[in-house]
């Protein structure tokens, strides 16, 4: 194994900065998603606790809300999982970039594959996240209907 000089190592580290920035940005997105999941869980527990003490009509509304929350929870779980895959691929990408430079390997196919998987995972994660946002309005609508609010 030939040692890398500093002049050879610095461009490699500069190349690896891109995936590091991706990890940082996706980390903030994961924070937002886990907060949403926590809110879904808290709201579900609250509504489930109200089921026994509610009228039959109210129980139907609560069940409808719980169904929407269950669907949203599954969407957020998928979004978090896909985001995590994206971060994992970016982390492995950094390691591969470093070792390809260190050992003078030609693994362009692996680097490209890791990058594409990271971006595809992130894309589908964001689609699930957006879907959750739209479904959250469905839960709000059910709650407003239960409270006899006028909505359009």
N, C-alpha and C positions, 0 to 999 in steps of 0.2 A: 504494500500500500504506500503510495507516494503521499507525503504530507502536502497539504494545501498551504500555499503562502497566504498571507493576509490579503494580498492583492487579488487572489483568486476567490477567497472566502467572502469578502465584502459584497461582491455582486450577487453571490448566492443568497446571502442573508437579505439583501435588498429585494430579491425576487420572492423570498419567503414572507415578506412583510404584507403582501396582498392578502394571503389567507389569514394572517393574524388579524388584520382589520376586519375581515369577514367574521371571524370568531367573535370579536368584540361586538360588532353590530348585531349579530344573531343572538348573542348573549342578552342584549337588551330586549330583543324581541321575545326571547324565552321568558324573561322576567315578566313581561306584560302578559304573556299567555298563562303562566303559572298563577298570576294574580287573578286572571279571569276564571281559571279552573277553581281556585279557592272560593271565589264569590259564588260560582255555580253550586259548589258543594254546600256552602253555608246556606244559601237560599233553599236548596233542596231539603236540607235538614230542618229548616224552619217550617217549610210548608208541610213536610211529612209529620212534624209534631202537631200541626194544626188539624190534621185529618180527623182524629178521633173526636174532637170537640166541635166539629162543624156541622152545619145543616147538610142535608143530602145534596141540595143545589150547589152549595159551596164546595162540597167534596168533589163533585164533578169538575168544577173549575180548578180545584187544586190538582186533581189527577191530570188534567190537561196541561197545566203548568209544569207539573213534574215530568210529564212525557217530553215536553219541549226542552226542559233542563237536562234530561237524560241524553237526548240527541245532541244538545250543545256540548255536554261533557265528553261524549265520544268524539265529537269534532275537535275539541280542544286537545284531547288526549292524542289524537292523530297528528294534529299540528305540532304539538310538543315533541312527539316521537320523530317526525320528519325533520324538524328543526335540529334535534339532537343528532340525527344521522348526518345532516349537513355540517354541523360543527365537528363531528367525528371525522368525516372525510377531509375537512379542511386541516385538522390537526395531523392526520396521517399524511396529507399532501405536504405539509411543512417538513415532516420527517423525511419523506421520500425525496423532496427537493434537496435537502441538506445532504443525504447520503449519496444521491446520484452525483453531486458535485464532489463530495469527499472521496468517493471510490471511482470516480470518472465512469459512471455507468450511463447507458443510454436507455432510459425508461420513460421516454416521452409518452408512450401509449398509456402507461400507468398514471402519469401525472395528468394527462388529458382526461382519462377515465374518472379519476378521483374528483377533478374539478367539475366535470359534467354531472356526476352523481350528486355532488354538493349543491350545485345550482338547481338541479331537477328536484331534489328533496326540499330545498328552500322554497321553490316555486309552488309545489303542491302543499307545503305547509301554509304558505300565505293564502292559497285558495281556501283551505279548510278554515283558516282564521277569519277570512272575509265572510265565509258562509256562516260561521258562528255569530258574527256581528249582525248579519241579517236575521238570523233565527232569534237573536236576543230581542228583537222588536216583536216577534211573534209572541214571546212570553209576556212582554209588556202589554201587548194588545189583549191577551187573555186576562191579565190582571185588571186592566181597565174595564173590560167588559164585565168582569165579576163585580166591580165596584160601581157599575152602571154609569160609567163615564161616557160622554159623547166623543167618539173618535171618527176620523174619516178613513 
